[in-house]
Amino acid sequence: MKTSSTDKTMRRQVLLFFSAVCLRSVLGQVSYSIPEEMPKGSVFGNIVHDLGLDHKRLKSGKARVYTGRSVEYIGMNKERGVLVIQERIDREALCAETSPCALHFQIILENPMEMFRVTVEITDINDNTPSFTNAEKRFEISESAVIGSKFILEKAIDLDTGINGLQQYVLTPADNFALKLENEADGSKKVEMVLQKPLDREKQDYIRLLLTAIDGGEPQLSGTMQIFVNVLDANDNAPTFEKRIYRAKILENALKGTSVTTVSASDKDIGVNGEVSYLISPGKRLLADIFNINQQTGVITLVGDVDYEKATSYQMDVEVVGTGGLSDSTKVVVDVIDMNDNSPVINVVSKTDTILENSPPNTVIAMLSVSDPDSENNGQVECVKDDATPFKIQTSLNGFYTIVTEVDLDRERSGEYNITVTCSDEGVPSLSSSVTLTLLISDVNDNAPVFEKSSYEAFLVENNTPGLSVFTVKASDADWNQNARLSYILEDSSVNGVPVSSYVSINAESGVVHAMRSFDYEQLKEFHFLVRAQDGGSPPLSSNTSVRILVQDQNDNAPQVLYPVQTGGSLLAEMVPRSADVGYLVTKVVAVDVDSGQNAWLSYQVHKATDRALFEVGLHNGEIRTVRQVTDKDAVKQRLTVVVEDNGQPSRSATVIVNVAVADSFPEVLAEFTDLSMHDKEYNDKLTFYLVLALAVVSFLFITCLLLIIAVKVYRWRQSRVLYHSNLPVIPYYPPRYSDTLGTGTLPHMYNYEVCRTTDSRKSDCKLDRAASHNVLVMDPSLTKTLQMRRNEKNILDEPDSPIEQKPPNTDWRFNQGARPGPSGVAGGPEVAMGTGPWPQPPTEAEQLQALMAAANVSEASGTLGPGTMGLSTRYSPQFTLQHVPDYRQNVYIPGSTATLTSNPQQQQQQQQAMAQQASQQALPPPQSGQPEPPKAAQTPASKKKSTKKEKK
């Protein structure tokens, strides 16, 4: 049932909307009428049609709704050009008892700015149920109450208005009482309960009634209140007020506790039945919060705040009740007197943050809405602005103001304005409000760059470095940002037919002028050019300045001697007769300096002279004069070296040689000066040769040392790699009288070697025997002792740290035919030449050791002996057989030496004799104490290098 009733209500609202909308458009104003409680998004007006606009204008003008309220009830759809509901509208909350209830707002358009006023009337719908403030009412009525006695009942409250408001009351049951309704001045109805049948307490001392309030809406809504009547004994007089209406006035800013008025009622009864009490009828909820009445005296006082802007007057019902329950009522009307207690409210409807400085006068920059809720003069507002800004205020509509430009603007004078608008009302005292708007002036390129100087002059020392910064030109532009961004440009011109850009350049951003070349004062002393400064505006503006560069001299030229002329082919000499007196002018040195200023001031001094006591030179004129009398003892040939020096910093100088002949006749001089020029030439040639030779020798020694260091480093690295992976060799056994197929001769009796044995260390190349650095293997002439016997006697390799066990031979030994070290034998017979000659003696263990040591030292000498040296791979190869044993009758490659013993017959014969002599000496008994030391074995070149070391026994 409730749902059906709601649907009917909605249908009725829609029908009421379409039937009640009225449109009125006169001079930019349009009005609408809509019911309250319309759902969000509901459309109720076509702005495009009603205001005569089009959709493009709504979009281009950025149309918007300005209400000036905190809650935006009405919105606008720009696409459709219609007004829509944005928030639920409750007429009772919006307007209370004000009728008619209307919303006023404006539609704002920009570019150009336009404003249209729209009024929307809110009609009431039956959405509120009548209600009573109290759910029950109690009466105490004397049984003697006469028929027609009236009892005031509480009014029902219905927030709706018109037909939807409260329409009627119904009292049930109606046995003793009936309702009486009276219309009052404010349009409400006074509700009274009238006794229509005498009461009898003995029959019924308690009566329960129900009062129902019904409105006129569709469907009807109602509210009820219970009435309880307690029947008392007789009190037949009711109290009555002296006036039917009481009027009073109060200021809206009156303090709480202020007395408003006093009501008075009287009761003809006496005693207890004549006592009365006053109360404010609770017909309106807000009255109890604002006013209070003294129950005994009837004085009405202010207990709340009154505001003229909310309510201009208050009406209240005051009841007086006697002891017997009889009562009467009166109306109290309180008018509120307006006070100027509200300052004007300024709202910025629209504003422009920036504006071009070339904007024409009367350009709108802001639109303001000003309101004052006070009344009459207190609500009359006038707005003014400060006089310091070039703007003015114009009134467009009631309460709306526009701020426009008054004169032409110039950003260079002021780039920002703070516009203060002050609005004041006409109250006493006057209240005012102000708002400050900030407006930025956008720059326009209307100022050309200005140089700090109309012309510049700079100095540049000659012989400068190309790219040197000479000076800086500086210009400024009163514009801003891009319009003030300057670029410096070198104007096209020429200096002596050459473009100026080849002389100088300018940094486009900083204005720094750089020299593009090294200048020479003697060639160019000054030049001019123009520099243009151009801003980045559109179109760009520019200005020029003149620049003058002065080249300053530097002492970069030595003096040049003009006389005497120095020639290489002939010899010039000045003749001085022996009869010359003191101060005799011999000659004059003439020199010039192409520099300028003090750099060209020359001074002359004698640097060297054959006889310093004979001649002097003028300090500033260069004149050479005699200091003393010339005598016969003075040499004929006199040589003076004169130094010509300028006054620059640092100074430069030139030297000239002056030859003076002290003689009375030319033939006397000729013989002395004939060989002088040739002698000087030879001297100079020799000096040049020695200098070149010394340079070549120093360079050769440096390169040689460098190569030697590199070779030593490489050699040590290779030795460390080879010895780290090496194994000690296995000594092979050579059969007696072994003969090589390619060699002849016999093995010598004795060889002298220095033994170096490897240690399995990664860091050391070899480890020398410290006990004896030169061990000589002395062999018995009979060659009967073996290596084992020698070892037992500790005559060879007797060291405490000598390794006992040796590693097996490596498998990568190879022994080529050309790498056979050893002594070459003497020239033998045919069998020897054919390689079939027998060994002179069986190879003993000592000889085998000698052969092994010779092979072991091959690798050390391989860096210098060339391809004929046996490598390490040959020494430790498992294929190392007897046929690979070197033939000691051929050339001998001495380990540790670059010397090679060739097979020269004379050398072989000398070697054999030395070896025989050495063998005979070894056969002698060991030397005793005090006897001379026996002769040593024949030393090889390698062993001679270490002759200073301690010899091994």
C-alpha positions, 0 to 999 in steps of 0.5 A: 500500500505504501509503495502504491502511494509513493508511485502515485506521489511521483507521478503527481510530481512529474505532472505537476512539474510539466504543468507548473513550469512557467518560462519568462525571458526578459532582458537576459533573465529567465524563470522556472518553477520546479517541485522539491525533492526532484531526483539528481540529474533531472532536467528542467530547463533548456538554456540554449532555447530560452536564452537564445544561445547556441551550443557553440557559444556555451562551449567557447564561453566556458559556460558555468553556473554561479550560485554563490552558495556552498551547496550547488543545487543546480548544474548545467549540461553544456553538451545539451544546453539544459539545466539539471538537478545536482543535489536534492532540494528540500524546500523546508530546509532551504526556505523554511516558512518563506513563501514563495521559495526560489533559487537565484543564480547566474549563468556566466559566459567568457570571451566576452564575459556575459551573465544571465540571471535565472530564478527557479521557484521551488514548489512544495510537495506533500513530503512531511507528516503533521506532528505534535511537539508532545505526544500527550496533553494532560488537563485538570478540569473542574467538574463545575466547568460550564458548557462552552469552556475552552481548553487550548490544545497544542497545534500540530506542525506540518512543514509543508505549505499550501494544500499540502499543509495542515488542513483539519483536526479530529477529536475522538471521542466527542462525548464531552468535548468538541473542537473549535478552530479559529483562523489567526493573523499568520494563517495558522489555526488556533485549536481549542477543545470546547466542553459541550457536556457538563462533567461529573467527577462522580461518574467519570473522573478521568477522560482519555481523548485522541486529537488527530491532525490531517493535511490536504495532500494526496495521499493524506498524512496525519499525526495524533496526540493523546489528551488526558483529562483529570476532572477536579472539583469546581473552579468555575472562572477561567483566567483571561489576558488583558490584550489579545495581541502583544507587540514588542521590538528587539535589536538583533544583537541584543544580549541574552537575558534582555527583557522583551515584554510582559504579558498579564492575565487575571482570574476572578477566583480567589485563593488557590483557584485564583492563582495562574501560571504562564507558559509559551505554547510549544507550537514552534520548536525554535521559540523555546530556544530563543524566548523564555517566560516567567511562569509567575510574572509573565515576563518574556526574556531573550535566551537565544540569538536573534538574527534579522537575516534569518527572521525579521519577526517572531510570533508566539502563543502565550498561555495562562492556566489557573489552578482549576485548569482553566486557561486562556491564550494571547498572541505575542509578536516580536519584531527584530530591528536590523543592525549593521552587523554583516560586512559585505561579502566579495566573491570572485566570479571570474578573473584573468591571471595574466594579460599582455602588456599591449592589451587595449584599454577597457579589457576585462580582467576580473568579475566580482559578485558583492552582497550584504545580507543586511537591509536598507542602508546597511545592505547598500554596498559601494566598491572602490579600488586603490588609486595606485593601479591603472585599472577601474571598476565598473558596475554591470548588474545589481551586485556585480562589478567588473575590473577593466584596464584604464590605460596602456600597460607596460611590463617594463615599468611593472610586471605585476599588479596587486589590485585591492578592491574594497567594498563598504556598506552605508551602515553606521558604523560602516563595515567593509571587506576587501579582496586583493587580485594578483595580475601578471603582465605578459611580456611583448618584445617591444624593447631592443637590446642596449649595450653598456657602451656605445663603443668598446676599446680593448688591448691585446698583447701581440703573440697571443695564443689563438683562442685567447679571450680578449674582452666581453661586450655586454648588452641588456634587454628590458624585456623578459624571458625569451624576448630578453635572451640575447645573442651576440653576432659578429657583423660582416666586415673586413680588415685589410681585405681579410674577413674580420671573422678570421681575426676574432670570434664572439661567443653568441651567449656570453659575448666574450670576444676571442682572438682567432689568430696570433697577432703581430704588432709589426704587421697590424696595430689596430682594427675595428669591427661591429658587434650586433646584439639580437634578442629572441623575440618574434620579430627579433630586435637588435642593436650594434656597437663598435669595437676597436682592438689595439695590438700592444707591442711585445719584445719579440724581436732582437736587435738587428745590426746594420753596420758593420755587416757580417759576411762569411766570405770576406773579412772586414776590419777597421784601421786605427793608426798607431798615432791615434789619440785618446777618444779616436773614433774607430767605427760606429755600430749601427743597429735597429729594433723593429719593436716599439717603445722601450722594447726598441731602446738599444744599449751597446756593451763590449763583451769580449775584446783582445785588449779591453783597455784599448777600446770602449763603445758608447752605451747609447750611440754604439761608437767605438773609440780608443780609451788610451793612446795607441802604442807600438806594443799593441797587437795589430789584430784587435777583435771586439765582440759588441753586444747590442741589447734592447730594453724589453722584459725579458731583454733580447740582444745581438752580437757583432764582431768588429775587427780592428787593425792597428797599423799605419799602412794596409800592407802591414795589415794584410799579412795578419788578417789573411787566415783569420776568416778561414780559421773561424770557419774551420773552428765553427765546422769542428765545433759542429762536428763534435756536437753531432758526434756527442749527440750520436754517442749519447743516443747509442748508449741510451738505446744499447742500455735499453735493449740490454735491460729488455734482453736481461728481463726476457732471459730471466723470464725464460730461464725461470720458466725452463728451470721450473719444469726441468729435471736433472739429466741422466749421465750416460755411459760412453764406451771406451775409445768412442768414436763419432761418425762425423768427428775426429780427434781425441778427447782432451785430458782436462777441461775447466768448468764452473758448475751451476745446478738447478734448484726447484725454485720458481724464483731463482734461475740457478744456485751457485755453489757457495763453498767454492765458486771455481771448481777445477776438475783435476783428472789423474793422468792415468784416468783410472779414477771414476766419478763415484770415486771422486764423489767419495773423496768429496773433491767435486760438488761437495755441498751440504745442500746438493740434491742427492736424488735427481729426477728422471730425464725429460722426454723433449730433448733433441740434439741436432747435428749443428749444435755440438759444443766441444773442443775441436781436435787437432788435424788428424789422419784420414781416419780422423777426417772421415770420423773413424778415428778412435778416442785417444783414451777411454771416456772416463766418468770425469770426461762424461761429466765434462760432456754433460756440463758442456751440454748443460751450459748450452742453453745459457749461451744459446742467446748469444751463440746462435743456431749452432748451440745445443738446446735443453731439449737435446740434453734431457731427451730419452733419445740422447745416445752415444751418437749424440755425444758432442765431438770435442775435436770440433769447434768449442762453444764455451758456456757463458761466453760468446767466444768460439774456438775454431779449427785453425791448425795453429790455434789447435796446435797451441791448444794441444800444447797447452792441454799437454802442459796442463795434464803434466802439471795435474800429474804432480802431487798436491802442493804442500804448505809453503810451496807455490800453488800449482798452475791452473788449467787453461781458462776459457773466456767464460772462466776468465770473466770470473777469475776474481772469484774463489777458486774451487779445488 
